Amino acid sequence: MKQRIITAVVAAAIFIPIVILGGIPFLLLVYLLASIGLYELMKMKNMRVVSFEASLSHILLWVLLLPNENTAFLANINYDKVQIFLMGVLLLLLYTVVSKNRFTFDDAGFLVITILYLGMGFYYLFETRDSLGLGLIYILLALFTIWATDSGAYFIGKSLGKRKLWPEISPNKTVEGFFGGIFSALIVGVLFYVFSSLDYTLLQLLLISLIIAIFGQLGDLVQSAYKRHYGVKDSGKLLPGHGGILDRLDSLIFILPILHLLHVL
């Protein structure tokens, strides 16, 4: 726990100021985090991280991460992000033939899902922060709600947890911890209603907190399912006591697309 706290404090000291700064520095951080996430997922599957497929996957991921206002050069060549991504998928399929099945159809499918998963999550991470005027508050709402959910789920699960939530995927998570996380998230919703400048009613903020708490924990289970399928404990070793980048950001990159697609943010 001591190591986890030290790592969390150091990471927050680096991450939070860049979030507050926003703009190009935050966009560069998003690109870096997404690239590390791709590396971690490829390592899980024991794929070569220095290869044609890795290079192409990074290019496709970087294209998906482009903010809408920075895609003018794509329009100049009569392509958009979706078209470039689809062409990349075809190249990955073609490479299964060129590589004589060293790179397989399953590998191509894994990379397509991985690029979409990371591309959506990290794209909306920047888009949320880039929202005119309220971006920083939106990001802080998401972060504080996720942190409260994780803390509530952990401590209430440790002290009161008896019934396993999803033992086949994450054996340590409990039903009591799941609802404890939701309760903690609702408290954050109340605090943002009282102290923030968001133009939401209390009911709306409680609903947003509920969505973040539920889907944030499901996002964590998605990452747990990845790790259990590939037989690894953590997605990486970059953050001592926490694991990899995806171990820390799995909830955030899962809930932000949902909040935008539901037009909540």
C-alpha positions in Angstrom: 0.0 0.0 0.0 2.9 2.4 0.8 4.4 1.8 -2.6 1.0 2.3 -4.3 0.5 5.7 -2.5 3.9 7.0 -3.4 3.5 6.0 -7.0 0.0 7.6 -7.1 1.3 10.9 -5.6 4.2 11.1 -8.1 2.0 10.2 -11.0 -0.6 12.7 -10.0 2.1 15.4 -9.6 3.0 14.9 -13.2 -0.4 14.2 -14.7 -2.6 16.8 -13.0 -0.5 19.9 -14.0 -0.6 18.8 -17.6 -4.3 18.2 -17.4 -4.7 21.7 -16.0 -2.5 23.2 -18.8 -4.4 21.4 -21.5 -3.8 22.2 -25.2 -0.8 20.7 -27.1 1.1 19.5 -23.9 -2.0 17.5 -22.9 -2.5 16.2 -26.5 1.1 15.0 -26.5 0.6 13.2 -23.2 -2.5 11.5 -24.6 -0.5 10.3 -27.6 2.2 9.0 -25.3 -0.2 7.2 -22.9 -2.2 5.6 -25.8 1.1 4.4 -27.4 2.2 2.8 -24.1 -1.3 1.2 -23.8 -0.9 -0.3 -27.3 2.6 -1.6 -26.3 1.2 -3.2 -23.1 -1.6 -5.0 -24.9 0.7 -6.3 -27.6 3.1 -7.6 -24.9 0.1 -9.3 -23.2 -0.4 -11.3 -26.4 3.3 -11.9 -26.9 3.3 -10.0 -30.2 6.4 -8.4 -31.6 6.4 -4.7 -30.6 9.1 -3.9 -33.2 7.5 -5.1 -36.4 5.4 -4.0 -39.4 2.1 -4.8 -37.7 3.2 -2.8 -34.6 4.3 0.2 -36.7 1.0 0.2 -38.7 -1.0 -0.2 -35.6 0.6 2.9 -34.0 0.0 4.9 -37.2 -3.7 3.9 -37.2 -4.0 4.7 -33.5 -2.4 8.1 -33.9 -4.8 8.9 -36.8 -7.8 8.0 -34.7 -6.5 10.2 -31.9 -6.3 13.3 -34.1 -8.6 16.1 -32.8 -11.3 17.1 -35.3 -9.8 20.5 -35.9 -6.4 19.0 -36.8 -7.6 16.8 -39.6 -7.5 19.4 -42.4 -4.5 17.7 -44.1 -6.5 14.5 -44.4 -9.3 16.4 -46.2 -6.6 17.8 -48.6 -5.9 14.2 -49.7 -9.6 13.4 -49.9 -9.6 10.9 -46.9 -11.0 11.0 -43.4 -10.0 9.0 -40.3 -12.5 6.2 -40.8 -11.3 5.6 -44.4 -7.7 5.5 -43.4 -8.5 3.1 -40.5 -10.4 0.8 -42.9 -7.5 0.8 -45.3 -5.2 -0.1 -42.4 -7.5 -3.0 -41.5 -7.2 -4.3 -45.1 -3.4 -3.9 -44.9 -3.3 -6.0 -41.7 -5.3 -8.7 -43.4 -3.1 -8.6 -46.4 -0.1 -9.0 -44.2 -1.3 -12.3 -42.9 -0.6 -13.6 -46.5 2.7 -11.8 -46.9 4.0 -13.0 -43.6 2.9 -16.6 -44.5 0.7 -16.7 -41.4 3.4 -15.7 -38.9 1.0 -12.8 -38.4 -2.4 -14.5 -38.2 -6.0 -13.5 -38.7 -6.5 -13.7 -35.0 -3.6 -11.3 -34.5 -5.2 -8.9 -37.0 -8.5 -9.1 -35.2 -6.8 -8.5 -31.9 -5.0 -5.3 -33.2 -8.2 -4.0 -34.8 -10.1 -4.3 -31.5 -7.1 -2.9 -29.6 -6.8 0.2 -31.8 -10.5 0.9 -31.6 -10.5 0.4 -27.8 -7.6 2.7 -27.2 -8.5 5.1 -30.0 -12.0 5.8 -28.7 -10.9 6.1 -25.1 -7.9 8.4 -25.5 -9.6 10.4 -28.3 -12.4 11.3 -25.9 -9.9 11.9 -23.1 -8.5 14.9 -25.1 -11.9 15.9 -26.5 -13.3 16.1 -23.0 -10.5 18.3 -21.8 -10.7 20.4 -25.0 -14.4 21.2 -24.4 -14.7 25.0 -24.5 -14.6 26.5 -21.0 -15.7 23.4 -19.0 -13.2 20.8 -20.2 -11.0 20.9 -17.1 -14.1 20.5 -14.7 -15.4 17.6 -16.8 -12.0 15.8 -16.6 -11.8 16.5 -12.8 -15.4 15.2 -12.4 -14.5 12.0 -14.2 -11.2 11.5 -12.4 -12.4 12.3 -8.8 -15.5 10.1 -9.4 -13.3 7.2 -10.6 -10.9 7.6 -7.7 -13.7 7.7 -5.2 -15.3 4.6 -6.8 -12.0 2.7 -6.7 -11.3 3.7 -3.1 -14.9 2.9 -2.0 -14.9 -0.4 -3.7 -11.6 -1.4 -2.3 -12.1 -0.4 1.4 -15.8 -1.4 1.6 -15.0 -4.6 -0.2 -12.1 -5.4 2.2 -14.2 -4.7 5.3 -17.6 -5.9 4.3 -17.2 -8.0 1.2 -18.6 -11.5 1.2 -20.2 -12.2 -2.1 -17.9 -12.4 -5.2 -18.9 -10.1 -8.0 -17.4 -11.9 -11.0 -14.9 -14.5 -9.7 -14.1 -15.9 -13.2 -12.8 -12.5 -14.2 -11.6 -10.8 -11.0 -11.7 -13.0 -7.9 -11.0 -10.2 -5.4 -14.0 -8.0 -6.4 -17.1 -8.3 -4.3 -20.8 -7.2 -4.7 -20.5 -5.1 -1.5 -17.4 -3.4 -2.9 -19.2 -2.7 -6.2 -22.1 -0.9 -4.4 -19.6 0.8 -2.0 -17.9 2.3 -5.0 -21.2 3.6 -6.3 -22.0 5.1 -2.9 -18.6 6.9 -2.9 -19.2 8.2 -6.4 -22.5 9.7 -5.5 -20.8 11.6 -2.7 -18.5 13.2 -5.3 -21.6 14.1 -7.4 -23.0 16.0 -4.4 -19.7 17.8 -3.8 -19.5 18.9 -7.4 -23.1 20.2 -7.3 -22.2 22.3 -4.2 -18.7 23.5 -5.2 -18.4 23.4 -9.0 -19.7 25.8 -11.7 -21.3 23.0 -13.7 -24.7 23.9 -14.9 -26.3 20.6 -13.8 -29.0 19.9 -11.3 -28.2 17.6 -8.4 -30.2 14.8 -10.0 -28.2 15.1 -13.2 -24.9 15.1 -11.4 -25.9 12.0 -9.4 -26.9 10.3 -12.6 -23.6 11.2 -14.2 -21.8 9.9 -11.1 -23.8 6.7 -11.2 -22.9 6.1 -14.9 -19.2 6.7 -14.2 -19.3 4.4 -11.2 -21.0 1.5 -12.9 -19.3 1.7 -16.3 -16.0 2.6 -14.7 -16.0 -0.7 -12.7 -17.1 -2.6 -15.8 -14.2 -1.0 -17.7 -11.9 -2.3 -15.0 -13.4 -5.7 -15.5 -12.8 -5.5 -19.2 -9.1 -5.0 -18.6 -9.2 -7.8 -16.0 -10.7 -10.1 -18.7 -7.9 -9.2 -21.1 -5.3 -10.0 -18.4 -6.9 -13.2 -17.3 -7.3 -14.5 -20.9 -3.6 -13.8 -21.6 -2.4 -15.0 -18.2 -0.8 -11.8 -16.9 -1.3 -10.1 -13.5 -0.7 -6.5 -14.6 -0.8 -4.8 -18.0 2.7 -3.5 -17.4 5.3 -2.5 -14.9 5.6 1.2 -15.5 3.8 2.2 -12.2 5.2 0.3 -9.2 2.4 -1.0 -7.0 -0.2 -0.3 -9.7 1.0 -2.1 -12.8 0.8 -0.5 -16.2 -0.8 2.5 -17.8 -3.9 0.5 -18.6 -4.2 -0.7 -15.1 -4.6 2.9 -14.0 -6.6 4.3 -16.9 -8.9 1.4 -17.8 -11.9 2.9 -16.1 -11.3 6.4 -17.5 -10.9 5.4 -21.2 -14.0 3.2 -20.9 -16.4 5.7 -19.5 -15.5 8.8 -21.4 -16.7 7.5 -24.8 -19.9 6.3 -23.1 -20.5 9.8 -21.5 -20.1 11.4 -24.9 -22.1 8.9 -26.9 -24.9 9.3 -24.4 -24.6 13.1 -24.8 -24.1 13.4 -21.0 -21.0 15.6 -21.5 
